[in-house]
Amino acid sequence: MRLDKYLKVSRIIKRRTVANEACDSGRVMLNDKVARASAEVKVGDVIEIAFGTKAVKVKVTSVQDAIRKEDAKEMFEYL
């Protein structure tokens, strides 16, 4: 699954366009490398996002195209 879509489906970032812009500006890292929005996300990958002064680091636990809002938290775990 594309990185920007994963960020939206897992609700780490609310909108796909915002996720796309974050990737384009170099604020999203996938496995310690700056990632583009089209990068493929797999189970076990580590995603780090810089939100201003705060950084969020998560590990991908599952990849699904569609998921309920309540179950979205199970797609990743915070590190």
C-alpha positions as CSV (number, residue, x, y, z in Angstrom):
1,M,0.0,0.0,0.0
2,R,1.2,3.5,-0.7
3,L,2.6,5.5,2.2
4,D,0.2,8.4,1.9
5,K,-2.8,6.1,1.8
6,Y,-1.6,4.1,4.8
7,L,-1.2,7.3,6.8
8,K,-4.8,8.2,6.0
9,V,-6.4,4.8,6.5
10,S,-4.6,4.2,9.8
11,R,-5.7,7.8,10.8
12,I,-2.2,8.9,11.8
13,I,-2.8,11.8,9.4
14,K,-6.5,12.8,8.8
15,R,-6.4,13.6,5.1
16,R,-4.5,12.0,2.2
17,T,-3.6,15.3,0.7
18,V,-2.0,16.4,4.0
19,A,-0.1,13.1,4.1
20,N,1.0,13.6,0.6
21,E,2.3,17.2,1.4
22,A,4.1,15.9,4.5
23,C,5.9,13.3,2.4
24,D,6.8,15.8,-0.4
25,S,8.3,18.2,2.2
26,G,10.6,15.5,3.6
27,R,8.9,15.2,7.0
28,V,8.1,11.5,6.7
29,M,10.8,8.8,7.1
30,L,10.3,5.2,6.3
31,N,12.9,2.9,7.9
32,D,15.3,5.8,8.6
33,K,15.1,7.1,5.0
34,V,13.2,10.1,3.7
35,A,10.1,8.6,1.9
36,R,8.0,9.7,-1.0
37,A,4.2,9.4,-0.9
38,S,4.4,6.5,-3.4
39,A,6.7,4.4,-1.2
40,E,5.3,0.9,-0.4
41,V,4.5,0.1,3.2
42,K,4.8,-3.4,4.5
43,V,4.2,-5.0,8.0
44,G,7.2,-4.4,10.2
45,D,8.2,-1.0,8.7
46,V,9.0,1.9,11.0
47,I,7.5,5.3,10.1
48,E,8.6,8.5,11.7
49,I,6.7,11.8,11.1
50,A,7.9,15.3,12.2
51,F,5.0,17.4,13.4
52,G,6.6,20.8,14.1
53,T,8.7,20.3,17.2
54,K,7.3,16.8,18.0
55,A,8.1,13.6,16.2
56,V,5.8,10.5,16.1
57,K,7.4,7.1,15.5
58,V,5.2,4.1,14.8
59,K,5.7,0.4,13.7
60,V,3.3,-1.0,11.1
61,T,1.5,-4.1,12.4
62,S,-1.0,-4.6,9.6
63,V,-1.9,-3.2,6.2
64,Q,-5.5,-3.1,5.1
65,D,-7.3,-1.0,2.4
66,A,-10.4,-0.3,4.4
67,I,-10.9,-0.4,8.2
68,R,-13.4,0.9,10.7
69,K,-12.4,4.1,12.7
70,E,-12.4,2.1,16.0
71,D,-10.0,-0.5,14.6
72,A,-7.6,1.8,12.9
73,K,-5.4,2.0,16.1
74,E,-4.6,-1.7,15.6
75,M,-2.8,-1.0,12.3
76,F,0.3,0.4,14.1
77,E,2.0,0.7,17.5
78,Y,3.8,3.7,18.9
79,L,7.5,3.4,19.6
